[in-house]
Amino acid sequence: MNETANLPIDIEEQRNWIIDFRKGNALSWAEVAKRTGIPQGTLSQFGSDRGYAGDEQKVADKVYLYRQLLASQAALDMEAPEVPGYFECETSLHLVSMLRWAQGGRMGGRVVVAATGPGTCKSSSATHYASSFPNVFYVLMAPSNAGVNNMQQEVAVALGLGEVVGTPQKLTRMICDRLRNLGNPLLIFDEAQHMSAASLEEIRGWHDRIGVGLALFGNIGVMQRLEGTSRKADFAQLFSRVGMRLIRMLPLQADMDALAQAWNIHGPREIAQIRKVASLPGGLRNATKMLELGAMMAASENAPLAADHMQDAWAQLSSRAVAA
């Protein structure tokens, strides 16, 4: 990568390039401005017949920097392996069966809870199910939307109601009216350990009112809150409605082997390395990061991915974690 201070950046070359780039990608000047970080007014003048009245060299330098960014990203795309998306494994199939059961039967939806460690297929299974079946809505929770009103707003967006405002009572009516008109609706709350006690009670009320299925996916904190002695009384009504639960801190060996198969890896040394890393906290997520970096190392050598590449990749990744 070259520094603009050390290069004679030709203004007309950059002007012609940015004009062709905008036209070739059917972009507005506003869209190009966002990508390049150059103010729209400055950029549109620079790309006009009259040119920019200010310092055109500075604008040309910024256009050149953006071209370098695109070239760098293109090179990375060529080197980066295609990471498998959702793949079936024992845990993911278990989670999907729970979601199918939660979505309901003749008597309406049910409540399920999955409390698992990181890298155990939880989020990928939830998003896969939501994209595969109708009337399933995925809601990602966070500390910022833990409270009732913010949680309701996230649900409203997931339901396609847009950015809604109003009292909690009004939003609950809107949400329930929307869900009531759907067949076997299911709400999946991922990272549900962030939900406040009031939010959990609110969605329990939705379940009681209209029979919507509820899936609470999160870390072990989800189950500790529902079953823990200090809070059990607070969540007794919701806890009594939980019909199916899964607690799993680490992926199963069958899950690890399914990851290897998804990457088309069959060598015993390579599978052993995947199992080793996936057995640590972080599970399949860390194993996938190792495989992705290892595959890039192998590609730089024009060689197939091998256990040595995986070990070198994991050494880099684990040292970063220690340094952090």
N, C-alpha and C positions, 0 to 999 in steps of 0.2 A: 504494500500500500504506500502510495506516495503522498508527501506533504505538499500542499499547494504553494507554500513559501519557497520551496526548492524547485518549482517548475514554472515555466512560462505558460500560463493558462490562456489559451486563445479565446477571446470574448465571442467572436463570431461563430466559432465551432460550438461553443456551449449554447449559444442562442439557437443555432440551427438544431442542435440535439434536443433541447427542451421543447421546441416547437413540434418536432417530429414525434417526440415521446408523448406529448399531450394528445396529438391527433391520432397516433397509432393505438393508443389505449382508450380513446374516446372519453377523455377526462376534461373536467372544467378546470379553469385556472385555480379555483378555490380548492379543488381536490389535489391538484399538483402542489399548491402552496402547503397544504397539510403534510404532504409526503416529504417535501424538501426542507421545510422549516423556514422558507422565505415568505415574507408578507405577500399576500395576494396582489395588492396594488403594485408593489415593486416588481413582482414576477410577471404580471400581465403586461406591464409597460416594457419590461426587458424583452418579452416575446413579441412585441408589436413592431411595426415598420418604423415607428419614430424612435423606439428604444427608450431606455430609462434615463431620466435627466440627472440622476445621482451618479454614484461611483459604480459603474458597470463591472469593473474588475472584481469588486467584492461579490457581486451577484454571480458572476461567472465562476468564481472560486467555489461558491456554495453549490452551484449546479454540478461542478466537477466532483465535489465531495459526495453528492448524492449518487452520481454515476459510479463512484468507487464502492459505495455501499451496495448498490445493485449487483455489481460484479462480484463482490465478496459473498453476498447471499446466494448468487447463482453457483459459485464454486462450492459453497457449503452444501447446497441442495444436491450437487453431483456426488459429493463424498458421503453425505448422510444416508444411512440405510433406511429402508421403509420399515417403520416400527409397526408390528401387528397391532390392530385395534382390539376390539373385544374378541376373546377366544373362549371357547367352552372348556371348563375344568370342573372338578368335583365341587369346589366351593361356589363357583358362579352358577352352576346348575342348581345347587341348593338354594341360593339366594333368589334365582329366577322362579323356582317353584314356590318359594314363600310369597313372592310378589303376585304370582298367579293366584294363589290361595287368598291373598289379601284383597285382590280386586273383586272378589265376591262371587256369590252364587245366588240362589233364589231368595235368600233372606238378607241380601245386601253385603256390603263390604266388611272386612275384618281388620284387626289391628295386629301388626307383626313388628318385631324388634330384632335388629341385627347389630350386635356389639362386637366389632372386630378390630384387630390391629391394622396399622397402615400396610398397604400392599397386599390386601387379601381379596381383591376383585370387587370390593363393595361398590365404589362409585361407578366403575365401568359396567357392572351388572345392572345398576340402577338406571344409568343413562341408556344402555342398550335396550332394556325393557321398555322404557318410556318412549323410545323412538320406534319400537316394533309393534306396539299395540295402541289402539285408540283409547282416548279418555284417561290416559295416564299422564300425570303432570309431575315433573321433577323440580324440586325446590331446594336450592343450596343455601344452607343456613350459615351464619357467621355471627361473631359478637355484635356487629353493627345492626343486624336484623333480629336479634334475640327477643326483643319485646313484642307485645301483641300487635301494636299498630304497624310496626315495620315488617313483622312476619306476614301480616295480612296483605301488605302491599306487594311483597315478593310473590305470594300465592296468586294475587290478582294478575300480576304480569305473566306468571306461568299459565294462567287460565285464558290469557288473551284479552283481558279486560283493560290492559294498558296501565298508565300511571294514574291511579285513583287516589282521591283524598276523601277524608270524612272521619267521623267518629268510629271507634271500634265496632259499635253496634251496627252502623250503616254498612261498613265494609263486610261484616259477617253476613248480613242479609244479602248483599250483592254476590258474595262468594257462594253462599248456599243456594241462591236462586240459579246461579250458573251451573252448579254441580247437580242440582236436583233434576235438571233437564237432560242429563247425560246418562247413558247406560253403563252401569258398573264403573263409576269413576274411582280413581285411585290417586292419592297424593303421596309422593315419596319425598320425605324430608331427609336429605343427606347432611352429614355433620350435625345431627340432631342434638348432640351434647351441648350445643350452644343455646338451645331454646330455653327460655325462661320458664319457670313454673306456671306463670299465667298463660304463656303461649301454649304449653302442653294441655292445660285445662281448656283453652279455647278450642283447639282442634278436637279434643275429646267431645266437646259439645257439638261440633259439626257432625262427628260420627254418630252421636246419639240422635241428632235431629234428622239427618237425611240419609244415614247409612253409608257415607263415603268411606272407602277403604283407606287405611293409614299405614304407612311403612316408615318406621323410624330407624334410619341407618346412621351409625356413628361409632365412636370408640367405646371403650368399656365404661366410660362415664355415663353413657345412656342407661345401661342396666344398673349401675350403682345408684343412680338417682331414683330409678323406679323401685329397686329392691332394697336399697340401703335402709338401715334401721332409723337413721335420723330423719329421713325424708319420706319414708314409706307411707306415712299417714297422709302426706300432702298429695301423693299420686295414687292413692288407693283405688279411686274410681277408674283411672286410666289403666293401672296395672291389672285390675281384674278383667279388663277387656282384651288383654294381650293373649292371642290365641296360638301364636307360634313365635319362637325366639331362636336365635343362633348366637352363641358366644364362641369366638375363635380368635386367638391372639396372633397366630402365625399361619401361613398357608400350609396345606397338606403337601406331602411329597408328590401326590398325584397332580396337584396344581403346578408344582415346579416342573414336573415332566411335561405337562401340557404347554407350559411356556416354552420349553425347549423345542417341542414339536411345532409350535406356532412360528418359531424362528428357523425351522427346518434344521435343527441341530440334533445329531444322533450319536456323536462320538462319546464314549464313556467318560473321558477326561473332561470334556466340555460340559456334559450333564452333571458331573460331580461338582464342578465349579458353580454351576447355576444353583444346585441344591445347597451348597455351602453358603452362598450369599443370601439366597432367599430364606434361609433358616434364621437369619439375623433380623433384628428389628428393622422394619422397612420392607421386608418380604419381597414380593414380586416386583414392587416398584423399583427398589434398588437393583434387583437383578436385571430389570429392563434397562435401567440407566447404564449398567455395566456392559450389557450386550450392545447397546447403541454406540457407546464410546469404543468398545472393542472392535466393532465392525468398521468404524471409521479408521482405526489404527490398521486393521487388516487391509482395508481398501487402499490406504496410502502405500502399502507394500505390495499391492496387486496380488494379495494372497487370500485364501479362504479364512474365515474366522476360526481361530483355534483357541485352546485353553490358555495358551501363553498370552494372547491378546486380552482375553477376559481378565486374567490375573493382573496384567499391567494396568488395565482400565480400572479395576477395583482398587488397586493400590493408589491410583490418583484420586478416585472418588472418596475413598475412606480417609485419605490424608486431608482432603479439603474439609470433610466433616469435622475432623479433629481440630484443624486450624480455626474453623468457625466457632 
